[in-house]
């Protein structure tokens, strides 16, 4: 009993071993399957080579890649002499091998263009159809289809005998290991016979007889010579397959007796990513549904970004305030979803009437007073237009002092004084205010009225920054990526695990808005349906947090949650946190929570 062979056959990895001379000593079933060392075709053909007059049908997804190093010059033997053809072009063609005077039929696309090439022709009385798709290449001859699936690149060739016009050869998976790439055949190489369930024996032969790849061969040499201790999970191209392989030495005492190679197909890794994302999405959905069930049904109708504890606290407080018909102050950094929350409050509140929104930062300071309060005998202004309903004032931190005074008057008296008017006008308006955390500094510096600030903050909701509820990033990134793909009409894309790690390790000073912008760029850069970390461009790379930094971050988040739960009542929060007054206010100052 060969114990090593049994262990290898029970592994989920494809594996083979070789001795110091490079002779293959063991190979498991998975490796045989992966490299096409089994012929699973239902058909058979004899060994041979191309002969003059044979009809050649070819379909290559990238000329020169995984096709026996096919070059435009090689195509001359089937009558194609086109100076426009280049390496890496996508080509579908039908021609006669060494058949002078016989004009070929072909189509091509430049490498990198969308894959989707079709060629339908009746050539010398034979109906032929060639299709090059995104993951499969197929050649149909007299209603019999010869197809190969691929991940990176592939070349399918079907040869018809010059005498009988019957199929005498076609490519099967593993043609690189058999040295039967089309370029080699056109240059005179032979091909071996195929039979159903035929197996190519590689044990006892040098690995180069069946496996080729420049970087792979170089790393094998380095490990055998002791120049490298081994390689783990390196991306290689072996026989045209994109693989992730590990090369490990087999030692006999201090000597290197051989090598064991184990590898996975990169397409299998893509499947693993999809399975992982599906499992995480299911767990996240279950967590979110559980979180939603813990809220009263009405609160669940109020929309926020995320389902973390911090965002659930925001939603709970916002919903309670929405039902009180009081003015509400929403404070938070730009891009945290403040406007979305304000509009959601307007939708769930009992109050009806019109809804108006004014961005105070977008109106010239000299025009803002008239924009809000109107002019006697002229424009009515936002307050009167929203009478009986709700008015959202965005970025109130930049209000000029004269407008601040009139706003304070409107809040206290529930009436406004239009520009040029001598008598006030009563209004019934619910006000929703939005400002950034820097508003507190504006109060301290005297640029914003303290009495107005206290009026605004009486009923407040504080939106946490994205860095303070990173547990929502997975959900948000998936949602935003789906929306981005729909918006720009591009194929569905999924983030890899390393891409998510890169997102989570970043602090997001621009919050959700920055996250969306980064994902838009990543979706545009990714040519595949997987977004990898190299597609994610961040202004600065955040170093991994130390234990102390992580603990400080968690302490800040917890204090924010308690403050939110206590409605901003610092005395109540201090008591709940069981902190002395001096320590409590020291923490507020340290974390910028004044």
N, C-alpha and C positions, 0 to 999 in steps of 0.2 A: 504494500500500500504506500503510495506517495503522499505523505502527510502534507507537504507544501502545496501540492496540486489540489488536494481536498480543501485546504484553507482558502486558497485563491478562488476556487469555484464557489465557495460559500460567501465570498465578499460581494458587496454591492458595487464595488469599483471594478472597472476593466483593468487588468493587470497582466504584465509578463515579466519574466526574469531573464537575465543573460549572464554569461560568465565573463571573465576578464578579457577574453578575445572578442567579445561582442556576439557570441553564438547564443541564440535563443534557447533557453533550457526548459522553460515552462510558459504556458499562456492559458488564461482561463476563458471560459465560454463567453463572458461579457466582452472581452477584447476581440475574440473572433467575430462576434456579432457586430461590434462597433466598426471594425475595419473591413467588413464585408468579406471575411475569409470563408464564409459559407455562401453558397449560391442557392437562393430560395426561389429561383425562377421555375415556372412550370414547364419551360421549354428547354431545348438543348441545341448546341451546335458543336461542330468539330473544330479542332485546332486549325490554324492557318495564318494567312496574311492577306493584305489587300493585293488584288491583281488588276492589271489594266482593264478598263471597261467596267469595273465594279461601280455601282451607284452608291455615293456617300451622302448620308443625311446627317447633319450636325446641328446641335443647339448648345451654345456656350454662353454662360451668364457673365463671363469676364475672360476675354481672350488672353491666354498666358497663365491663367490661374487654375490649377487643378484640372488641366487638360493635356498633360504631357508637354508642357511649355509650348503650346501652339502659338505660332507667330503668323503675321499676315503673309510672310513669304512662303510658309508651308502650304498655304491655300492655293498656291499656283498649280499644284498637281491636280486640283479639281477645277481648274479654269478660272479661279478668282484672282485677278490681278488689279486690285483697287488701291491706289495710293492713299485714299482717305481712311482706310482701316488702320486702327491703332491698337496696341495692347490695352487690355481691359474693356474693349468694346463688347457689347452684347450682340451676338450674331446667330441667325438662323439661316441655313443654306442647304441647297441640294445641288450636287455636281457629279461628274463622272471622273473617276480616278484615272489619270493619265489618258484621258480621252480627248485628243486634240480636235478642235473644231466644235466641240459640244459646249454650248453656252450654259453656264450655271444660272440658278435662280437663288437670290439671297436678299435678306433685309438685315439692317443693323441699327443699333442705337449707341450713342456715346456712353461710355462707362460712367455710372453715377446717375444716369437718367432713370426715370421710373421703369421698373421691370414690368413688361406686359407686351411681349412681341409675338405676333402670330404670322405664320406663313402657310398658306393653303395653295397647293399646286398639283396638277397632274403632270408628272415628269416621265417622259418616254412610256406613256400609257399606264403609269402607276399612280394611283391617288395617294397623296402624302399630305399630312397635316403636322405642323410643328408649333408647339406652344411653350413659351418661356414665361412662367409665372413667378410670383413672389417667393414661393417655397418649393416649387415643383417644376420640372422640365419633362415634357412628354412628346414623343414622336409616334404618330399613328400611321401605320402602313396597312392598307387593305383591311381597315377596321380592327386591327390588332395594335394595342397600345404598349409602348415601351417607355416607362417613366422612372424617374429618380427624384426623390425629395432631397433638399439640400438646406444648409443653413447659411454658409458664406458664399460658396461658388460651386459650380458643377458643369460638366460637359456630357451631354448624351450624344452618342454616335450610333447610327444604325447603318449597316452595310448590306447591300443587295448584290447577289452574285451576278456577274456580267453575262452569264449564259442563261440562267433560269429566272433571273429577277426575283428570286426568293431570298428571304433574309438569311444571311450567313453569319452575321455577328451583330451584337448589340452590347452596350455598356450596362454593367450591373454595379451596384455598390461594392466598393473594394477594388475598382479597376486600377487605382494608384498602386496598391500593394502588388498587383499582378503586372505592373509596368505596361498597362494597356491604354494609357491616355491617348487621345486622338492624335496629338502631335507626334507621338512615337510611332503610331500605326502609319501615318502619312509619310513618315521618314523610313518606312520599311520594316519596322519591328513586327514580330509575330504575336499572335494571341493564342491562349490556351483554350482547350475545350470547356464547355459548360454542360453540366448535367444537373437535374434536380437534386438538392441536398448534397451537392459536391462540396468537399472541404479542402482548402489549400493547407498543406502541412508546412509550418514555419519552424517547428522545433528541430534543432540540429543545423539550421542555416544561419548565416550572418544577418543581423537585424537590418542592415542596409539593403538586403535583397527584397525587403518588404516594407520597410518604414523609412521615410525620408522627411527631413525638415532641418534647415540650416541651424537654427538656434538649438533645437532639440539635440542634434548630433554634437554640437559644441559643448553643451552642458553634460551630455553623457561622457564625453572625453575628459572633461574637467573632474568629474566625480571619480572615474576610473583611475585617473592619474593622481588622485589625492589633492588636487588643486582647490577643490570645493568640497565642503562637508556634505553637500546635498542641496536639492532645490525643492521647495514646497509650493504647490499651487501656482505654478508659473503658466502663463498663457503661451501655447505653442500652436504652430500650424504643422500638422503631421499628415502627410498624404492628402493635403487639401482640407483636412478636418480641423476646425478650430477647437482646441482642447485645453483643458486646465490640468496640468500633470505635475506629479511629484516624482523626483528621481532620488532614490535613497540607496546608499551603499550596503552591500551584504558583506559583513566582516567575518574573517576567520582569524581570531586573535587580533593582532595588530594589522594584519594584511587585508586588503580589499579583495574578496573572492569573486564579486560580481555586483550586479545592480538589480534592484526591483523597481519597476515603473508602474505607477498606478495613475489613472486619469479618468476624467469625466468630460463628456462633450459639453461645450459651452451652451448648446441649445438645451441640454438637460438642466443646466444651472438656471437658465431662463424659466424653465418649468418649475424649478424649485422656488424661484423668486415669486412666481405667480401663485404657487400653492401657499407659500408663507404669507403673502399679502392677503390672499383669500381668507386664511385662518385668522390673521390679525383683524381683518375687516369684520369677520363674523363675531370675534370676541369684542371688538369695539362697539359693534351694533348692539350686542347683548348688554354691554355695560351702559350704553346710552339709553336703551329702552328701560333698563332697570332704574337709571337715574331719572328718566322722565316719569316713571310710575311713582317715584317718591315725591313728586311735586303734585299739587292739586292740578286738575285738568286744565283750569284756566291759565295757570302759570306756564304750563307746557306750550301754550299757543303764542307766547311772547318769544320772539326769535333773537338769539344771540349767537356769536361765533364760539362754538365749543360746548362741551358737556362736563368739564372738570368741576371740582368743588367750588373753585373761585367763580366760575361763570354761572353755576347754579345759584350761588349766593347773590350775584348781580341780578339774575333773572327774578329771584324771589322778591328782592327789595324793590326792583323796578315795577314789578306787577302790583305790589301793594300800594306804591305811590301812584300808579296809574289810575287806581280806583278811587283815590281821594280827591281828585280834581284840584290838586295843588300845583303850583309851579314846581318844576323839577330841574335841577342843575346836574348835568352829566359832565363829569370831569375825567380826563384821561389823555394819554399821549395820542398824537396823530396816528391814524391807521389802526386804532384798536376796535373800531366798529361803533363809535359813538353815534354817528348819524343813523346807522341801521337800528340801533336800540331806540333812538328818539322816534323814528318813524313807526317802529313796532309798538311803542307805548301809545302813539296816536291811534293805532288800529285797534288796540284792545280796550281803550278807555271808554267809559260810558258816554262821555261828551261827544256830540256830533258836530255839525257845522264845518266850515271851510278849514283847510290846512294849508298854511303858507310857510315857506322857508326863506330866510334871508341870511346870506353869508356876509357877516359884518366886515370880514377882511377883504372882500371883493368889491366893496363900495368905497369910493373916495371919501375921506373923512369929512370934507365940506358938504357932501351930498347925503351923508348918512342920516342926519337929523330929519330931513325932508322925506327920505326913503321910508323911515320908520313911522314918523308921526304925521306926515302929510303937510300940506300948506293950505292955509285959509283961502277958500275959493279956487283951489287948484287940485293937485293929486291927493287922493285920500290917505295914502301911506299904508304900510303893512298892518298896523294895529287895527285900523278901521276895516280893511279888507278881510281880516281874520276875525272880525267881531262875531261872537257867538261860537267860535271854533278855537283853533290852536295855532299858535305862532312859534316856530322854531327859529331861534337866533343862534347862529353858528359863529364860533370864535369871538365871543364877547370880550375877551381880554384886550382887544385892540380898540375898544370904544373910546372916542375923545371924551374929555371931562364933561363938556356941556351935555353930551348925549347921555353919559352916565347919570347926571343929575335928573334929566327928564325921564330916564328909564326907572330910576328909584321912585320918582313921583308917580309914574304910571302903576308901579307895583303896589305902592302904599294906598293910593287913592282909587285905583281902578278907573282912572280917567287920564286922558292925554291932552297935551296942549299943542295943537298944530302950529307950525311956523307962521308967524304973523297974526295968530288968533289972540283975542283978549279974554276969551272964556274957555274953560276946559270942556272936553267932549267925553262923556262916559263910554267905556268899552267893557265888554265881557269877553276876555281872552285868556285862555290858558297858555302860559309861557313855558317853553322848553329851552333851556340854555345849554350850550356846549362850549367848553374851554379846556385848555391844556393845564397841566400841573404847575406850569410856570406862573399862573395867575396869582398864586400865593406870594411869589417874589414881587410881582407888580404891586400887590397890596402893601408889602413891607417897604417898598421903595416910594410909595405915595403916588404911583402912577395909576392906581385903581382904587376907587373909594372903598374904604373899609366897611362903611355902613351898607353899601350896595352888595359887597361880597358876602356879608353876613345874611342879607336878605336872600341872595341867590343860593347859598349853601345850606339854608334851613332844611331843605328836602333834597338831598344829593344822592347820586349814584356814582361810584368811582369805578371806572373801567380798568381792569388790570392790563398791564403790558403783556405782550405775547411771551416774553421771557419769564413771566411769572405764572404762566399756565402752559408750560411746554408739553404737558401730557395731551394737549389738544392738537399738537402739530400734525400727528399722523392723520387724524380725521380731516383737518383743514387742508392739508397738502393734497390728499386724495380728492376732496371736493373741488378744490381750485384747479387741479390738473384736468379733471373731467370737464369743468366749465371752459377752461382755456382751449382744450381740443375741440369742443363744440363751437366755440366762438370763432376759431380760425379754420374750421373745417379740415382738421388734420386727424390722422388715425389715433385711436386710443393709445395712451401711454401709461406706463406704470413705473413708480420709483423703486430702485433697488434698495436693499438694506443699507448699503454704505451711503447711498444718497440721503436716506432718512437720518442716518447718524450725523451727516454733515449739517443737515437742517437743524437738528436738535442741539448740536454743539455750538450753534451761532446765537448771539444775543438779540438779534432783530430790533435794532433801534428804530426802524421804520415800521415795525409791527406787521399787521396783516397785509397792509398795502405793499410793503417791501417783499413779503413772502410771495405775494401774487406776481410782482414784477420779476422776481428771481425765477419763479416757475415758468413764466411766459418765455423767458430767455432759454431756459433748459429745454422746454418742449420744442422750441425752434431749432436748437442745436442738435438734438438727438435725432439721428437718422433711423434708429430702430424703435421698437415699441417699449424699450426699457430706457429710463433716464438714469444714468450713472453719475457718480460724484463729480467727474470731470466736466459734466454738462452744467453743473451748478456753480455759477460765478458769484462769489460774495466779495464785498469791498474789503473786508479784513477777515482773516481766519482766527477764530476764537480758540485760544489754548484750552485744553481740558481743565476743568475746575479741580482745584485742590480740595481736600476734605474740609478745610476751614471755610473756603469760599462757598462750597456746597451747603454747609450748615448755615452760613450767614444768609444765603439766598432763601433757604427754607424758612429761617426765622422771619425774614422780611415778609415772605408770602403769608405766613401764619398770622402775623400782626395785621396785615392788610385784610385778611379774611375776617378776623375778629372785629376790626373797626367797621367793616361792611355790615357784619351781623348786628353790631350795636348801633347802626345808623349814624356812624360818625361821632357818637357820644364817647369822648375820650375817658371820662371818669368811669363809665361803665366798662369800657374796654380794658382799662388799667386794672380794674377789680377782677375781671374775668381772666386776665393774663397772670394775675397774682404778682404784679411787679410794683416796686416802689415808685413814687412819683418821679424821683430823679432818674432812675434807670429807664422808666417808660419814656420820658421826654428825651433822654439821651439816645434811645433807640430810634425814636421818630426823626430826630435830627440826623443821625448817622445814615438812615435809609432814605432820607429825603421825603418823609411822610408828614411833614409839618402841615 
